[in-house]
Amino acid sequence: MTERPPQRIPNRQLAALIAEAGFSNAGLARRVDQLGLEHGLDLRYDKTSVTRWLRGQQPRGTTPALIAEVFTRRLGRRLSAQDLGLDACAPVYAGLEFAASPEEAIDIVSGLWRKDSGSHTELRKIAFTPAGLVVPSRDWLIGRADERVARGAGPAPSAEGARLPLQARGGQVSLPRQRLTERAPGSRVSMGDIAALRSVGELFRTIDHAYGGGHARQALVRYLEHETEPMLRGTYGETTGRRLFAAAADLTRLAGWTSYDIAAHGLAQRYYVQALRLAQAAGDRAYGSYVLVTMSRQAVYLGHGREAVQLARVAQQGVGSGAPPVVQSLLHAVEARGHGVLGEVRACSASLARAERALESSRAGDDVPYWARFFDEAHLADEFAHCHRDLQQYRAAAQHAERSLQLRSPAYARSRLFCRVVLAAARLGLGELEQACLLGAEAAQQAAEMRSVRALEYVRDFERRLEPYRDAAAVRAYREKVAGL
């Protein structure tokens, strides 16, 4: 005799929570679909799906985690899939959540580091979603620094070794060696440990500027997993803890930046959100604004001008008018880039004017945070050039691009490449085809030597602009030059 399939048991836990939340079946399905979009997932649940769940059917994949998050947001308390009577599952690729506490922030960001370090290629294919920007930026703006970040107890750690320089060996820069053995769980964090994190950040930043994000991104992520996570789970007081979270925020933002440079946009977005949360735990409002600026730049690159403007304005509101002039200039310049993408000439010009006035008001003795010291006349000229190119104001774009290239340090090789492509596009817009092709060929050669998808995309954008002139001798010569790259 054939055995009958086991009868499903109605999910009374889920039914009770639906009633408590005041959801209809259709309303719950809609919220799950919307949350899925925030995570780059295209879901198609409806009221019938919820009816099946109530009858005992188990949703697959990451859906239980999404359902739990919907109820967590609605009811204001953390709920797991098991709390809803659902099976444990692979979590949604964490990262877009703005954690409620420092401890939760550590769990989320360390999970992200581990997944990325483990060569989960699907993690790098997650789509960027504009909807995923709303909640983190809002929560950062209205939030406050956490009251307590300290872990464990005991005397304050020694400041010995607080200045650990990058070590040069045979002309090569190497990572500072912190210890000969693995960090034990719960080890006390010293100021020397934090100095090492800062030194590592400078090393990876230098590599990124010169050679592209793809060169050392994976090494950075592994460093975060194997060195930074044990520190965050170690023992430290309030002062050391704030500085530790600040250093972790900086490295996490850099992991996002290098991911962005290789076109892993959904992953980069998640790193930025977590860097923003770590900056809040550090009590560093200004650095949080810098993370938002970075998020705005990604939105500009992907063509989401409205979101770029909103992120820049949230950053401005977050730091207020007391920020150093250089920081104010940076924030206004990034807002201008968003307006440029949208074709908003007046708003773009107004933001650029504010950026210019702010930079002109800066003085040599100003207390400028380390992350804003790069923003100078050369960088502002580059922002002007990009904006004028986007607005098809090619003569102004060419003038500012040339100025930026004259002033910009060779150490910023990738930024110089971008500016050279902007200059090439401006020359093309002015009808100077031969000069445009010469500049474009130089940029293409440089891009071939970098591991930067953005660099390649800048060159491809220029080549698309060349299409109407494809039969011209200068364009044919350009094609021949770059064919073997």
RODO-2510 file (C-alpha; in nm, 4 decimals, decimal comma):
residues 485
     n   res          X          Y          Z
     1     m     0,0000     0,0000     0,0000
     2     t     0,1407     0,3440    -0,1008
     3     e     0,2223     0,5737     0,1888
     4     r     0,0355     0,9015     0,1936
     5     p     0,2559     1,2137     0,1872
     6     p     0,2924     1,3797     0,5269
     7     q     0,0240     1,6350     0,5942
     8     r     0,1424     1,9948     0,6232
     9     i     0,0892     2,1617     0,9576
    10     p    -0,0628     2,5124     0,9446
    11     n     0,1865     2,7809     1,0435
    12     r     0,0194     2,9378     1,3465
    13     q     0,3294     3,1437     1,4371
    14     l     0,3215     3,3195     1,1016
    15     a    -0,0544     3,3710     1,1254
    16     a    -0,0188     3,5316     1,4694
    17     l     0,2529     3,7689     1,3501
    18     i     0,0522     3,8669     1,0417
    19     a    -0,2360     3,9573     1,2714
    20     e    -0,0063     4,1500     1,5073
    21     a     0,1480     4,3439     1,2198
    22     g    -0,1901     4,4161     1,0637
    23     f    -0,0859     4,2801     0,7238
    24     s    -0,3176     4,1376     0,4633
    25     n    -0,1798     3,8421     0,2695
    26     a    -0,1380     4,0642    -0,0347
    27     g     0,0277     4,3344     0,1756
    28     l     0,2839     4,0919     0,3161
    29     a     0,3621     3,9561    -0,0304
    30     r     0,4077     4,3073    -0,1656
    31     r     0,6477     4,4019     0,1140
    32     v     0,8548     4,0869     0,0594
    33     d     0,8816     4,1700    -0,3115
    34     q     0,9828     4,5292    -0,2319
    35     l     1,2468     4,4175     0,0171
    36     g     1,3752     4,1735    -0,2421
    37     l     1,4279     4,4654    -0,4797
    38     e     1,6429     4,6355    -0,2159
    39     h     1,8642     4,3261    -0,2288
    40     g     1,8703     4,3092    -0,6080
    41     l     1,6189     4,0221    -0,6233
    42     d     1,3252     4,0077    -0,8649
    43     l     1,0504     3,8297    -0,6686
    44     r     0,6909     3,7736    -0,7754
    45     y     0,5015     3,6717    -0,4622
    46     d     0,1287     3,7383    -0,4203
    47     k    -0,1493     3,6672    -0,1719
    48     t    -0,1681     3,3053    -0,2899
    49     s     0,1969     3,2584    -0,1952
    50     v     0,1240     3,3773     0,1591
    51     t    -0,1766     3,1447     0,1800
    52     r     0,0540     2,8531     0,0965
    53     w     0,2997     2,9606     0,3660
    54     l     0,0171     2,9737     0,6193
    55     r    -0,0829     2,6207     0,5204
    56     g     0,2672     2,5001     0,6015
    57     q     0,4584     2,5296     0,2759
    58     q     0,8176     2,6385     0,3316
    59     p     0,9408     2,9213     0,1058
    60     r     1,2768     2,8506    -0,0532
    61     g     1,6129     3,0185    -0,0770
    62     t     1,6526     3,3502     0,0987
    63     t     1,2794     3,4236     0,1194
    64     p     1,2403     3,3232     0,4886
    65     a     1,5081     3,5784     0,5805
    66     l     1,3267     3,8443     0,3778
    67     i     0,9955     3,7661     0,5472
    68     a     1,1644     3,7894     0,8875
    69     e     1,3135     4,1273     0,7960
    70     v     0,9717     4,2580     0,6868
    71     f     0,8289     4,1730     1,0295
    72     t     1,1381     4,3076     1,2072
    73     r     1,0901     4,6469     1,0436
    74     r     0,7161     4,6512     1,1086
    75     l     0,7177     4,5367     1,4704
    76     g     1,0414     4,7017     1,5819
    77     r     1,2024     4,3891     1,7234
    78     r     1,4483     4,1457     1,5715
    79     l     1,2786     3,8310     1,4409
    80     s     1,4371     3,5273     1,2769
    81     a     1,2908     3,2848     1,0256
    82     q     1,2408     3,0347     1,3073
    83     d     1,0355     3,2899     1,5015
    84     l     0,7950     3,2859     1,2075
    85     g     0,7713     2,9071     1,2017
    86     l     0,9904     2,8894     0,8924
    87     d     1,2962     2,6764     0,8308
    88     a     1,6412     2,8234     0,8756
    89     c     1,7834     2,9239     0,5420
    90     a     2,0723     3,0824     0,3647
    91     p     2,0456     3,4471     0,4662
    92     v     1,9918     3,7239     0,2179
    93     y     2,3302     3,8568     0,1183
    94     a     2,3697     4,0791     0,4182
    95     g     2,4862     4,4307     0,3824
    96     l     2,1999     4,6679     0,3105
    97     e     2,0773     4,6569     0,6704
    98     f     2,1678     4,9519     0,8916
    99     a     2,2326     4,7644     1,2144
   100     a     2,0537     4,8534     1,5365
   101     s     2,3660     4,8114     1,7534
   102     p     2,7456     4,7944     1,7227
   103     e     2,7352     4,4217     1,7967
   104     e     2,4914     4,3615     1,5135
   105     a     2,7022     4,5829     1,2866
   106     i     3,0046     4,3617     1,3569
   107     d     2,8029     4,0502     1,2724
   108     i     2,6739     4,1920     0,9439
   109     v     2,9993     4,3376     0,8152
   110     s     3,2118     4,0396     0,9174
   111     g     2,9664     3,8101     0,7401
   112     l     3,0093     4,0222     0,4291
   113     w     3,3894     4,0052     0,4541
   114     r     3,3831     3,6270     0,4942
   115     k     3,1499     3,5708     0,1993
   116     d     3,3580     3,7962    -0,0229
   117     s     3,6885     3,6498     0,0925
   118     g     3,5549     3,3025     0,0175
   119     s     3,5425     3,3811    -0,3562
   120     h     3,1637     3,3745    -0,3763
   121     t     3,1441     3,4978    -0,7339
   122     e     2,7662     3,5289    -0,7139
   123     l     2,8133     3,7917    -0,4434
   124     r     2,9924     4,0089    -0,6967
   125     k     2,7065     3,9746    -0,9429
   126     i     2,4400     4,1206    -0,7135
   127     a     2,2742     4,4191    -0,8760
   128     f     2,2973     4,7727    -0,7455
   129     t     1,9561     4,8945    -0,6346
   130     p     1,8698     5,2619    -0,5806
   131     a     1,5971     5,1573    -0,3351
   132     g     1,8683     5,0191    -0,1079
   133     l     2,0056     5,3697    -0,0475
   134     v     1,7000     5,5145     0,1218
   135     v     1,6897     5,3441     0,4618
   136     p     2,0643     5,3560     0,5454
   137     s     2,1050     5,7237     0,4542
   138     r     1,7905     5,8143     0,6477
   139     d     1,8927     5,6122     0,9534
   140     w     2,2387     5,7702     0,9492
   141     l     2,0964     6,1218     0,9221
   142     i     1,8533     6,0866     1,2125
   143     g     2,0721     5,8554     1,4192
   144     r     2,3224     5,9297     1,6925
   145     a     2,6541     5,7809     1,7890
   146     d     2,6129     5,4635     1,9920
   147     e     2,6310     5,5244     2,3655
   148     r     2,8694     5,2360     2,4238
   149     v     3,1036     5,0402     2,2002
   150     a     3,3503     4,9059     2,4606
   151     r     3,3902     4,5294     2,4967
   152     g     3,5295     4,3488     2,7982
   153     a     3,6999     4,5182     3,0935
   154     g     4,0417     4,5873     3,2335
   155     p     4,3144     4,8506     3,2163
   156     a     4,3595     5,0615     2,9072
   157     p     4,6018     4,9176     2,6530
   158     s     4,9466     5,0624     2,6066
   159     a     4,9949     5,3202     2,3345
   160     e     5,3347     5,1662     2,2560
   161     g     5,3729     5,1057     1,8852
   162     a     5,0967     5,3493     1,8015
   163     r     5,2925     5,4738     1,5007
   164     l     5,3727     5,1787     1,2796
   165     p     5,5012     5,2941     0,9410
   166     l     5,4662     5,0974     0,6223
   167     q     5,7811     4,8885     0,5969
   168     a     5,9969     4,9123     0,2875
   169     r     6,1851     4,5991     0,1829
   170     g     6,3892     4,6043    -0,1317
   171     g     6,2014     4,9088    -0,2537
   172     q     5,8660     4,7393    -0,1997
   173     v     5,6050     4,8464     0,0538
   174     s     5,4873     4,5657     0,2801
   175     l     5,2138     4,5261     0,5369
   176     p     5,3141     4,5971     0,8976
   177     r     5,3553     4,2757     1,0945
   178     q     5,1481     4,2971     1,4069
   179     r     5,2345     3,9667     1,5708
   180     l     5,3910     3,6320     1,4972
   181     t     5,0788     3,4325     1,5824
   182     e     4,7081     3,4476     1,5128
   183     r     4,5123     3,6897     1,7289
   184     a     4,3404     3,4963     2,0071
   185     p     3,9649     3,5487     2,0526
   186     g     3,8957     3,8353     2,2894
   187     s     4,2506     3,9746     2,2740
   188     r     4,2903     4,3307     2,3930
   189     v     4,3195     4,5839     2,1127
   190     s     4,5987     4,8409     2,1408
   191     m     4,6553     5,1737     1,9722
   192     g     4,9350     5,0031     1,7812
   193     d     4,6794     4,7646     1,6326
   194     i     4,4729     5,0586     1,5136
   195     a     4,7810     5,2310     1,3711
   196     a     4,8478     4,9141     1,1741
   197     l     4,4954     4,9245     1,0309
   198     r     4,5512     5,2842     0,9264
   199     s     4,8835     5,1999     0,7624
   200     v     4,7262     4,9138     0,5718
   201     g     4,4556     5,1499     0,4501
   202     e     4,7167     5,3911     0,3138
   203     l     4,8964     5,1075     0,1379
   204     f     4,5844     4,9798    -0,0368
   205     r     4,4772     5,3335    -0,1261
   206     t     4,8101     5,3940    -0,2974
   207     i     4,7795     5,0723    -0,4976
   208     d     4,4218     5,1551    -0,5939
   209     h     4,5056     5,5062    -0,7183
   210     a     4,7979     5,3865    -0,9275
   211     y     4,6900     5,0479    -1,0613
   212     g     4,3158     5,0102    -1,0137
   213     g     4,0920     4,8418    -0,7608
   214     g     4,1353     4,4928    -0,9030
   215     h     4,5028     4,4681    -0,8088
   216     a     4,4718     4,4305    -0,4333
   217     r     4,0982     4,4159    -0,3595
   218     q     4,0971     4,0498    -0,2608
   219     a     4,3992     4,0940    -0,0345
   220     l     4,2218     4,3826     0,1381
   221     v     3,9088     4,1752     0,1963
   222     r     4,1124     3,8902     0,3428
   223     y     4,2900     4,1348     0,5710
   224     l     3,9529     4,2588     0,6915
   225     e     3,8421     3,9027     0,7614
   226     h     4,1575     3,7770     0,9304
   227     e     4,2780     4,0893     1,1138
   228     t     4,0003     4,3443     1,1482
   229     e     3,7180     4,1116     1,2505
   230     p     3,9171     3,9580     1,5411
   231     m     3,9958     4,3100     1,6620
   232     l     3,6292     4,4122     1,6511
   233     r     3,5470     4,0990     1,8521
   234     g     3,8326     4,1653     2,0922
   235     t     3,8512     4,3637     2,4159
   236     y     3,8728     4,7428     2,4220
   237     g     3,7582     5,0511     2,6082
   238     e     3,5486     5,3374     2,4770
   239     t     3,8256     5,5545     2,3320
   240     t     4,0094     5,2676     2,1671
   241     g     3,6796     5,1205     2,0504
   242     r     3,5731     5,4401     1,8750
   243     r     3,9074     5,4591     1,6970
   244     l     3,8858     5,0924     1,6040
   245     f     3,5408     5,1364     1,4504
   246     a     3,6686     5,4420     1,2627
   247     a     3,9600     5,2469     1,1148
   248     a     3,7301     4,9562     1,0277
   249     a     3,4897     5,1986     0,8582
   250     d     3,7728     5,3366     0,6463
   251     l     3,8917     4,9933     0,5329
   252     t     3,5356     4,8810     0,4639
   253     r     3,4677     5,1900     0,2526
   254     l     3,7881     5,1146     0,0632
   255     a     3,6707     4,7568     0,0038
   256     g     3,3556     4,9081    -0,1422
   257     w     3,5540     5,1514    -0,3552
   258     t     3,7714     4,8771    -0,5035
   259     s     3,4612     4,6633    -0,5642
   260     y     3,3020     4,9585    -0,7428
   261     d     3,6134     4,9912    -0,9580
   262     i     3,5760     4,6326    -1,0838
   263     a     3,2013     4,6840    -1,1486
   264     a     3,0826     4,4699    -0,8554
   265     h     2,8243     4,7386    -0,7898
   266     g     2,5811     4,5553    -0,5623
   267     l     2,8686     4,4373    -0,3443
   268     a     3,0187     4,7870    -0,3342
   269     q     2,6826     4,9268    -0,2278
   270     r     2,6729     4,6851     0,0648
   271     y     3,0238     4,7733     0,1753
   272     y     2,9337     5,1424     0,1708
   273     v     2,6237     5,0883     0,3851
   274     q     2,8266     4,8960     0,6418
   275     a     3,1054     5,1565     0,6400
   276     l     2,8376     5,4164     0,7129
   277     r     2,7178     5,2140     1,0126
   278     l     3,0705     5,1613     1,1443
   279     a     3,1339     5,5353     1,1159
   280     q     2,8274     5,5966     1,3306
   281     a     2,9616     5,3580     1,5941
   282     a     3,2892     5,5512     1,5801
   283     g     3,1016     5,8738     1,6464
   284     d     3,2641     6,0189     1,3338
   285     r     2,9888     6,2174     1,1674
   286     a     3,2233     6,3777     0,9166
   287     y     3,3537     6,0442     0,7921
   288     g     2,9957     5,9260     0,7528
   289     s     2,9424     6,2186     0,5167
   290     y     3,2445     6,1006     0,3164
   291     v     3,0932     5,7536     0,2836
   292     l     2,7743     5,9143     0,1517
   293     v     2,9854     6,1122    -0,0961
   294     t     3,1332     5,7833    -0,2154
   295     m     2,7850     5,6370    -0,2525
   296     s     2,6835     5,9468    -0,4479
   297     r     2,9770     5,9010    -0,6850
   298     q     2,8684     5,5452    -0,7571
   299     a     2,5143     5,6651    -0,8256
   300     v     2,6520     5,9253    -1,0700
   301     y     2,8579     5,6617    -1,2492
   302     l     2,5526     5,4363    -1,2846
   303     g     2,3351     5,7215    -1,4109
   304     h     2,1182     5,7635    -1,1008
   305     g     2,1459     6,1409    -1,0826
   306     r     1,8505     6,2010    -0,8527
   307     e     1,9810     5,9571    -0,5918
   308     a     2,3294     6,1080    -0,6249
   309     v     2,1963     6,4548    -0,5455
   310     q     1,9952     6,3255    -0,2495
   311     l     2,2948     6,1441    -0,1012
   312     a     2,5133     6,4539    -0,1341
   313     r     2,2491     6,6655     0,0364
   314     v     2,2092     6,4161     0,3206
   315     a     2,5864     6,4370     0,3696
   316     q     2,5661     6,8172     0,3808
   317     q     2,2844     6,8084     0,6360
   318     g     2,4695     6,5532     0,8437
   319     v     2,7820     6,7641     0,8965
   320     g     2,6185     7,1069     0,8917
   321     s     2,7857     7,4382     0,8187
   322     g     3,0670     7,3871     1,0681
   323     a     3,2645     7,1484     0,8481
   324     p     3,6019     7,2719     0,7165
   325     p     3,5797     7,4601     0,3849
   326     v     3,7558     7,1795     0,1971
   327     v     3,4900     6,9327     0,3126
   328     q     3,2130     7,1754     0,2186
   329     s     3,3687     7,2146    -0,1255
   330     l     3,3831     6,8393    -0,1752
   331     l     3,0183     6,7942    -0,0761
   332     h     2,8952     7,0672    -0,3108
   333     a     3,1087     6,9387    -0,5981
   334     v     2,9620     6,5913    -0,5659
   335     e     2,6102     6,7341    -0,5638
   336     a     2,6995     6,9207    -0,8833
   337     r     2,7951     6,5922    -1,0493
   338     g     2,4464     6,4583    -0,9817
   339     h     2,2865     6,7674    -1,1327
   340     g     2,5153     6,7327    -1,4332
   341     v     2,3966     6,3774    -1,4989
   342     l     2,0380     6,5040    -1,4836
   343     g     2,1126     6,7884    -1,7243
   344     e     2,0129     7,0484    -1,4636
   345     v     2,2286     7,3386    -1,5789
   346     r     2,1305     7,6016    -1,3206
   347     a     2,1454     7,3676    -1,0218
   348     c     2,4769     7,2255    -1,1397
   349     s     2,6268     7,5723    -1,1866
   350     a     2,5048     7,6831    -0,8436
   351     s     2,6607     7,3800    -0,6731
   352     l     2,9888     7,4297    -0,8583
   353     a     2,9945     7,7957    -0,7541
   354     r     2,9423     7,6983    -0,3887
   355     a     3,2196     7,4407    -0,4175
   356     e     3,4562     7,6972    -0,5672
   357     r     3,3815     7,9601    -0,3013
   358     a     3,4307     7,7087    -0,0225
   359     l     3,7669     7,5935    -0,1549
   360     e     3,8823     7,9539    -0,2031
   361     s     3,7974     8,0251     0,1617
   362     s     4,0162     7,7407     0,2890
   363     r     4,3426     7,8247     0,4627
   364     a     4,6687     7,6370     0,5101
   365     g     4,6106     7,5972     0,8835
   366     d     4,2609     7,4488     0,8555
   367     d     4,2012     7,1230     1,0410
   368     v     4,1148     6,9086     0,7386
   369     p     4,0364     6,5385     0,7993
   370     y     4,2819     6,2989     0,6344
   371     w     4,0210     6,1670     0,3893
   372     a     3,9546     6,5157     0,2455
   373     r     4,3148     6,6312     0,2022
   374     f     4,3218     6,5037    -0,1556
   375     f     4,0524     6,7528    -0,2550
   376     d     4,2373     7,0489    -0,3984
   377     e     4,2269     7,2806    -0,6978
   378     a     4,3206     6,9964    -0,9334
   379     h     4,0406     6,7771    -0,8081
   380     l     3,7835     7,0550    -0,8208
   381     a     3,8877     7,1344    -1,1787
   382     d     3,8261     6,7687    -1,2610
   383     e     3,4749     6,7904    -1,1136
   384     f     3,4092     7,1023    -1,3224
   385     a     3,5308     6,9226    -1,6347
   386     h     3,3029     6,6233    -1,5791
   387     c     3,0016     6,8454    -1,5149
   388     h     3,0591     7,0583    -1,8248
   389     r     3,1072     6,7467    -2,0362
   390     d     2,7776     6,6034    -1,9103
   391     l     2,6076     6,9354    -1,9890
   392     q     2,7703     6,9365    -2,3366
   393     q     2,9542     7,2594    -2,2557
   394     y     3,2664     7,1351    -2,4272
   395     r     3,4866     7,4451    -2,4295
   396     a     3,4560     7,4866    -2,0527
   397     a     3,5043     7,1113    -2,0082
   398     a     3,8292     7,1225    -2,2054
   399     q     3,9633     7,4210    -2,0112
   400     h     3,8995     7,2631    -1,6724
   401     a     4,0272     6,9211    -1,7794
   402     e     4,3536     7,0726    -1,9019
   403     r     4,3881     7,2640    -1,5760
   404     s     4,3320     6,9485    -1,3726
   405     l     4,5884     6,7500    -1,5722
   406     q     4,8444     7,0276    -1,5217
   407     l     4,7978     7,0238    -1,1446
   408     r     4,7160     6,6598    -1,0616
   409     s     4,9932     6,4432    -0,9151
   410     p     5,1086     6,1437    -1,1245
   411     a     5,0302     5,9258    -0,8207
   412     y     4,6622     5,9600    -0,9114
   413     a     4,7094     5,7693    -1,2357
   414     r     4,3529     5,6460    -1,2713
   415     s     4,2018     5,9878    -1,1985
   416     r     4,4326     6,1417    -1,4578
   417     l     4,3164     5,8790    -1,7071
   418     f     3,9523     5,9692    -1,6423
   419     c     4,0294     6,3372    -1,6884
   420     r     4,2182     6,2677    -2,0115
   421     v     3,9121     6,0872    -2,1496
   422     v     3,6919     6,3817    -2,0487
   423     l     3,9328     6,6110    -2,2333
   424     a     3,9200     6,3820    -2,5374
   425     a     3,5387     6,3921    -2,5342
   426     a     3,5465     6,7708    -2,5047
   427     r     3,7882     6,8014    -2,7975
   428     l     3,5600     6,5758    -2,9986
   429     g     3,2616     6,7925    -2,9086
   430     l     3,4547     7,0956    -3,0328
   431     g     3,5223     6,9257    -3,3663
   432     e     3,8928     6,8625    -3,2962
   433     l     3,8853     6,4990    -3,4075
   434     e     4,2583     6,4330    -3,4440
   435     q     4,3435     6,5749    -3,1014
   436     a     4,0545     6,3819    -2,9465
   437     c     4,1797     6,0549    -3,0954
   438     l     4,5357     6,1147    -2,9755
   439     l     4,4130     6,1768    -2,6207
   440     g     4,1821     5,8766    -2,6378
   441     a     4,4630     5,6487    -2,7531
   442     e     4,6817     5,7599    -2,4601
   443     a     4,3992     5,6814    -2,2189
   444     a     4,3328     5,3427    -2,3802
   445     q     4,6993     5,2473    -2,3396
   446     q     4,6901     5,3426    -1,9708
   447     a     4,3616     5,1590    -1,9129
   448     a     4,5115     4,8410    -2,0572
   449     e     4,7797     4,8519    -1,7880
   450     m     4,5293     4,8837    -1,5016
   451     r     4,2874     4,6448    -1,3381
   452     s     3,9977     4,8881    -1,3410
   453     v     3,6678     4,8246    -1,5155
   454     r     3,5865     5,1928    -1,4726
   455     a     3,8962     5,2876    -1,6701
   456     l     3,7920     5,0551    -1,9516
   457     e     3,4373     5,1918    -1,9425
   458     y     3,5618     5,5496    -1,9747
   459     v     3,7497     5,4470    -2,2891
   460     r     3,4471     5,2593    -2,4248
   461     d     3,2309     5,5659    -2,3681
   462     f     3,4756     5,7704    -2,5739
   463     e     3,4697     5,5081    -2,8482
   464     r     3,0911     5,5234    -2,8586
   465     r     3,1205     5,8972    -2,9118
   466     l     3,3510     5,8249    -3,2069
   467     e     3,0922     5,6132    -3,3889
   468     p     2,9508     5,8984    -3,6035
   469     y     3,3061     5,9568    -3,7328
   470     r     3,4070     5,5927    -3,7800
   471     d     3,5114     5,6394    -4,1439
   472     a     3,7409     5,9348    -4,0712
   473     a     4,1154     5,8771    -4,1076
   474     a     4,1849     5,9863    -3,7477
   475     v     3,9359     5,7329    -3,6118
   476     r     4,0773     5,4527    -3,8268
   477     a     4,4233     5,5390    -3,6947
   478     y     4,2879     5,5311    -3,3392
   479     r     4,1382     5,1846    -3,3964
   480     e     4,4693     5,0544    -3,5268
   481     k     4,6585     5,1900    -3,2250
   482     v     4,4296     5,0319    -2,9678
   483     a     4,3575     4,7064    -3,1535
   484     g     4,6371     4,5152    -2,9851
   485     l     4,5742     4,6371    -2,6300
***
